[in-house]
Amino acid sequence: HSHVLLFDLDNSLLPYQTDWKKYHNYDVIVDPDQDDKATEIKLTSFERPHMRAFHYSWSAFFIAFFIWFAISPLLSEIRDDLRLTKGEVWTSSIVGVGGTIFVRFLVGPLCDTVGPRVLFTIMLIAAAIPTACTGLVNSATGLAILRLFIGIAGGTFVTCQYWTSRMFTKEVVGTANALVGGWGNLGGKLPGGKACASEFDCSVYRSMLTFFFPHSAGVTQLIMGSALYPLFKVLCNDDSELAWRTVCIVPAVVAMIWAICLYYFSDDAPKGNYSELKKHGVMLEIDPVESFRIGSLNWNTWVLFIQYACCFGVELTMNNAAALYFKDEFGQSTEAAAAIASIFGWMNLFARGLGGFISDVSNTGHGMRGRLWTHTIFLFCEGALVLFFANSSSLGTAIIIMVFFSLFVQAAEGSSYAIVPYVDPPNMGSISGIVGAGGNVGAVAFGLGFRQLSYQEAFLIMGCSILVSSALSVFIHIKGYSGMLWGEEQLVDKETGSLIVPEVTEEWDDPEKEKARRSDKKGFKRVPNRDEMSEDE
């Protein structure tokens, strides 16, 4: 294989080989300089490798969230049959979410090592097994442990975002990441009518469900609570306990089948699977521990961690707060309040994708500075609207403000993961995992605020926190790219984050020619391998 070396910005040498690849013809336009990543998104195409990975990414993410929440509509029956307290049910939900934080931290660096396809398969199957074992639960401790392992499914968000980042160029990755994230989350919200398996404190149950499971909760509630559970109850001769102990086998089987299909009929990267790329010397082995260390020591990672806590974490919290807020402050019924809160879920149909798209457009005209300003504006508007929402005096005004608030929340989520792939491309998985965990951490932090404080105090803290996080964008400075207020765009290899060294000629004295070279990459070359150099060189 012929190969060359790039000078990294810290003057280290990086091997870079691009000879072997599994596919030589693609259904989409690709950029050879970005490892054959797609420069366009063809939603009607299901061809390998790019669009197949795109559709498997969001659909597998959706299914993962579904099995994560499959037990939720059955909690009332489980609570009654096992004689659990409300606190014990809440504990099981908190454990399920808390475990996901750890999984996201763990999965990130593994993406860089084994690839998203293998990890997606492992997590779907690993979460499907305890889901199928729901019927074996006999105590509060058993329920908490079960949901802890089912929470593995929540880690699939990281692989979802990593996979599309691996398949699409930096110019469209914001849109791609936002679409798969939004559609995977879409699931809907709690329907307006009652879908509880029994009359067990439905308002408390709805609040808990919307807080911990905001997106897929609606579809899960509909299919599990209103379709499959009643069907199994009929098949079990009206034995409700036997019905809830067996019904979760259905989503578990679906998840396993989808995992197997995903493994055999998709690819990790445009040029093939990671195992194939390593075998042919195209890809180097990456140490996951070292990848996580490098990613966690990058200041930009933690700024985005905080900002993602202040958008996705806020969304999780607001789904709970909104339902209770409309019920308590405006006298709405439980069903009406849940229907109003469902606006957040339906906005996922386009709002997150819109945020990623606007970030991509801003990048086209203004580079990274455009992405950072777009991201900052989304966060600022989000924080301001929280404060306006908390001080709205009429129901109609509150709903209108919440619609726009939801728009900016999810747009900020999309713009967040439009920036993540740039931070440190070789360690993108680790950084994606850390930033993704920030969303869950934010949900727990803001959720505790709403449990301990009044609505006004909790909303005030939330709004101010978001506004402060928006200002943190000024501290994001990615090597080779412009910052929000200072710095210039440099010519960087978008796959390695390495500076492309200019070929010095006499014509470099002409500023216009120099500018032209930078725009079309002519006049630049990668540094040859030492073996190819003469002794004089």
N, C-alpha and C positions, 0 to 999 in steps of 0.2 A: 504494500500500500504506500502510495505517496502521502506524505503528511507535512504539515508546516507547524510553526509555533507562533503564538501570539504573545506580545508583551502585555502583561496585566498592568493595571495602573500602579501596582506596587512593585513593578519591575520584575516580577516572577515570570517564568515561562510556562505556558499552558499548551499541552498537546491538542491538536485539533485535526480530526480526520473525517472525511466525508465521502469516502469511496463507495462502500457497500450500502445497499438499501434493498428492502424487500419489494417495494413497488417502484416501477419506473414510469407509470402513467397514473395520473390522478384525475378525479372528477371535478376538482376545484383548481383555481389558479394558486400556485405556491411560490414562495420566495426561497430560492436555493441558498441565499445568504443567511437565512434564518432556519436552517435545518429542514427545508421543505415544508415549512408550516404554511397553512392556508391563509391567503390574503382576503378571502371572502367567506361568507356564511350562506350556504345554500340550504335553506330549511326543508325543502322538498326532497333533498337527496339523502339517501341512506348508505351511500357507497363508502367502502373502506379506503383509507383509514380515517380521514378527518371527520366526515359527517356521521359515520357509524359511531365513532367515539363520542361525538357531540350528543347524539340521541341516546346512546347508552348511558352517558353521564347524567343527564337530567332524569331519565326514567328510573335508573337504578337508585339515584338519590331520593326520588319520590317514593319508591318502594321501601327503601331503607327507613324513611321517616314513617311510612305507614305501619311497618311492623314494630317500630319503636313505640307507637301510640296505640297499637291494636288492643292492648289490655285496658286502655283508659275508659272506653264506654261501658266496660264490664265492672268497674270498680264498685259500683253500688251493690251489685249482687255479691261480689267477692267480700265486701265489707260486712254485709249481712250474714252470709254463710260462715265466715270465719270469725265473726264478732269482733271486728276491728274498730278502733276509735278513729275519729277524724284526724287526730294527730298522727296516728300510725299510717294512715293513707297518705297524708302530706309528706311524711318522712320517706316513704317509698318513692314518691315523685322527686323529692329533692335529691335522693341518692342516684336516681336515674340520670338526672341532669348533671350532677356533680361528677359522676363517672365519665361522662362524655368529655368534660374538660381535659381530663388526663389522656383520654384516647386521642383527642385532637393533637395534643402535644406530642404523643408517641408516633402517630401516623405520619405527621409531616416529614420528618427526616427519612422515614422508610420509603416514602414516595420517591425520593431522590435515588434510592438504592434498588428497589425491586420493581418500581413502576406502579401506576395507578390501577391497571387492569387486575393484577394479582391481588392487590390490597382490597379493591372493591369486592372481589370474589370472596376473599377471606372474611371480611367484615359482614357481608350479607349472610353468609352461611353461619358465622359465629353468633350473629344476633338472631337468626332464624331458629337455631336449636333451642335456646331458652324460651323463645316465644312459643314453640310447639310444646314446651314443658310447663306451660302455664297451669294446666290442670293438676299438676303435682303439688301446688302450693297449699300449705295447711296452717301457716302462721304469719304474723306480721314480719318476723325476721326473714322467713322464706320469701315473702313478697318483695321485701327490700333487696335481698340478694338477687332474686330473679330479675328485677328491673335494673339492677346495677349492670348485669351482663347484657340485657337487652339494649342498654344504653350504648353499647358498642356501635350500634347502627348510626348514632349521631355523629360519629367520626367520619362518615362518608362525605360530609360536606367538604372536607379537606381534599379528598381524592377527586371529588367532582370539580373543584376549582383548579386543582393541579392539572388534571387531564386536559381540560380545554386550553389551559395556558401552554401545555405541551404541544397542542395541535394547531394553534392559531397565532399569527404574527402579532407583534407588539402593537401594530396599528389597529387591529380589530379585536384584540384580546379582551378589552374592557366590555365590549358588547357581548362577546361569546361567554365570558364568565358570568356576566349579569343575567343573561338569558337562562343558562342552565341552573344557576342558583335560584332565580325567581320561579322558574317552572317547577323545579324540584320541590321548592317550598310551597308551591301554589295551593295544593290540596283544598283550599277554601277555609272557611271559618265555621264556627258552630251555627247550624241553621236556626232560623227563628223559632220554629216549633220545638217541643220537647222530644228529645231522642234518648233520654235516660232510660236505662234498663228498668229502673224502678223510681219511686218518688223520693229516694234518699237525698235530702237536702240539696235540691237541684241547683239552687243559686250558688252554694259553696262549691259544688262539683264543677259547674260551668266556669267559675272563677279560676279554680285550680287548673282545669284543662286548658283554658285559653292562655294562662300564664306560662305553663311549662311546655305546651304543645300548640303553638299558635297557628301554624300553617296547615299541616296535614291533619290537624284535629278535626276539621270539618268533614273531609272525605272519610276519615276513619270513623267518626261519629255516625255518619250516614250509613256506610257499608256495614260496619261491625255492629253498631247499636240498633239500627233500624232495619237491616236486611238479614245479615248472616245469623246474628243471635236469635231473632225470632224464628228463623227457619230451623236452626238446630234445636230450639226449644220444642218445636212441633215434632221433629224427628226423634227427640228424646222423650216423647210422650209427656210433654209439659213439665219435665224435670229441669228446672232452671239451673240447678247446680251442675248437673251433668252437661248441660248446654254450654255454660261458660268454661267448663273444664276441657271441652273438646273443640270449640269453635276456632281458637287461635291456631289450630293446626293448618287451617286453610291459608292464611297469609304467610305462614312459615314455609309452606310448600311452594307457594308462588315465588317467594324470595329466593329459595334454593334453585328453582328452575331458571329464574332470571340470572342468577349468579353464574350458573353453568354456561348459559348462552353467552353471557358477557365475556367469559373467559375464553371460549373457543372461537367467537365470531367478531372479535375486535382487536385493536392493537394499542400498545402503550404509547407509541410515538409515530410520527409520519413515516419514518424509515423502517419501522418494525418494532418488535417487542424488545424490552431491555435485555433479556437473556440472549437474543440473537445479535443485538448490537455489541454486546460485550464479547460474544464469541468471535465476531469478525473484527474486533479491535476498533470499532467505531466509537465505542463509549467506554470510559474508564470506570473502574470500581470506585464507589463513593462510600466512605465510612459514615454511617448514620450518626454516630456520636459526634464526630468532627463536624458534620454538616449542621447538627443542632447547635453545637458550640459556636460556630461561625454565625449562624443565623441569629442566635440569642444575644450575641455581642454587638450586633448591628443596631445602632441607635434608632434608625428608621423603623425597624421592626416593632419596637415598643411604642413609638408614636402612633403607628397604625393600629397597634393592639388597643391603645386607649381610645382612639377614634372609632374603631369598630365596636368597642364596648358602648360607645355613645351613639351608635346608630342601630346595629342589630340587637344589642342588649336593650336599648330603649324600645325597640319594636316589640320584643318579647314581653317587656314589662307593661307597655301601654295596652297590649291586648287584654291583660287582666285589669289594669287600672281603668280603662275606658268603659268596660262593661259595668263594673261596680260604680264608677263615677256617674254614668248616666242613670243608673238605678237609684243611687242615693241622692244625687243633687237635683235631678230633673224628674224624679218620681216615675221612671219608666219601669215596665214590668221586666221580669227576668228575660223573657223571650225577646222583647223589644230591645232591651239593652244589648243582648247578645247579637241581635241582627245588626245593630248600629256598629258594634265593635268589629263585625265581620268585614267592614270596609277595608280594614288593614290587609286582610288576606287577599281580597280580590284585586287590590292595587298591585300585588306581586305579578299579575298578568303582564304588566308593561312597565311599571315604575322603576324596578331595579334595572331592567334592560335599557330603559331610557337613560338612566344615570350613566351606565357604561358606555352607551352610544355617544352621549354628549362629551364624555371624557375623551373618547377616541377622536371626535371632531376637533376638540380643543388641542389635542396632541398634534394633529395634522398642521394646524396653523401656528402653534406656539410651543410645541414640544412639551417637556415635562412641566414647565411653568404653567402651561395651559391646564394640564391635568390637576395640578395642585390648587390652582385658583378655583377650578370647577368644584373640586372636592370641598374646599373651604367654604365656598358659597352655599353648597348644599347643607353642610353641617350648621353654618350660621343661621340659615333660614329655618332649619329644623329646630334649633334651640330657641329662636325667637317665637316660633309658632307654639311651642310648648307653653311658654309664659302667657301668650295670648289665649290659648285654649283654657288654661287654668282660671283665667279671669273673665271668660265669656259668661254672660248672664242669661242668654236665651238658648233654648235647645237647638233652634235652626242655625244660629251663629256657631255654636259649638261643633255641630256636625260638619258645617262648611270648613271651619278651621281644621278639623281633624282630617278631612279629605286631603287638604294641601299639606298638612303636617305629615301624613302617611306618605305622600308623594316624595317629599324631601328626605324622609327617613330612608326609604328604600333606594332612592337615587344615590344617597350617600353610601349605602352598602355596595351599590354597583361601582361607584367611582373608587371605593377603597380597593377592590380587587382588580381595578384597572391599573393601579399603581404597584401592587404587590409583586407582579412578575418582573419588575424592573430592579427591585431592591438589590438582589444578588442572584442572578439566574442559575448558577450552578447549585445553589442551596435553596431554590425556590420552594421545595416541599416543606422544609423546616419552617421557613418564614410563613408560608400559608397556614401551617398548623398552629403556630403561635398566635397569629392574627385572628384566625377563626376561633380559637379558645377565648379570645378577648370578648367575643359576643356573649358567650355563656357566663363569663365572669361579670360582665356588665349587668346581665339579667339578674343574677343573684344579688349583686350590690344594690341596684335600684329596687329590686323586689323587697329587700329587707327594709328599705326606706319607706315603702308604701305600707308595710306591715306595722311599722313602729310610729309613723308620723301621720299628721293630718294630710288631706289631699293637697292643700295649699302649700304646706311645707315641703312635701315630697316632690310636687311639680316644680317648685322653686329651685330645689337642689338639682333636680334633673335638668331643667332648662339652663341653669348657670353652668353646670358641668359640661353640657354640650357646647355652649358658647366658648368656654375655655378650651375645649378640645379642638375647636375649629381654628383657634389661634396657634395651636401647636404645629400646624402645617408649615409655618415659617422655619421650623427647625428640621424639616425633612430635606436632606440634601443627599442625593444618590450619585455616586461617583460617575462622572462622565456626562451628567445631565444638569440642566439649569435648576436652580432652586426657585422658591416662590418670589424672592425679592432680589437675589443676586446669583451670579454664576452664568456660564454660557454652555450651550450644547456642544459636546465634542463628538467626534466620530467614534462610536463604540460598537464593538461586535455584540449584537443583541442576544446572542446565545451564551456568551461567556462573561459579558460585562467588561471585556478587555479593550484597551485602547488600540485602535488600528494606527500603526505607525505610518506617517507620510513619507512618500518617496521624494527626496529632495532633488530638485532640478534647478537649472538657471532661471526657469520661467517663474519660480516661486516669488521672484521679486515683484511680479505683477499681481496686485491685490485682487483684480477682477478674475484673473485666471485661477488664483488660489481659491477664491470663493466658489467658482464653477466646479472645481475639482471636488470640493467638500460636499457640494450638493449632489453630485452624481457618483461619488466615490472613486473617480478616476484620480490618478496621481497618488493613490495609497496602496500599500501592499503589506501583506503579512510577512513577518520576519521568517526566513528559511530556517530549517532545522540545522543544528550544529554539524550533523554528518554531511550536509550538503555544502558546507562552507569550505573554502580553501584555507590553508594555514595562514595566509596573509589576512584573510577576512577574520 
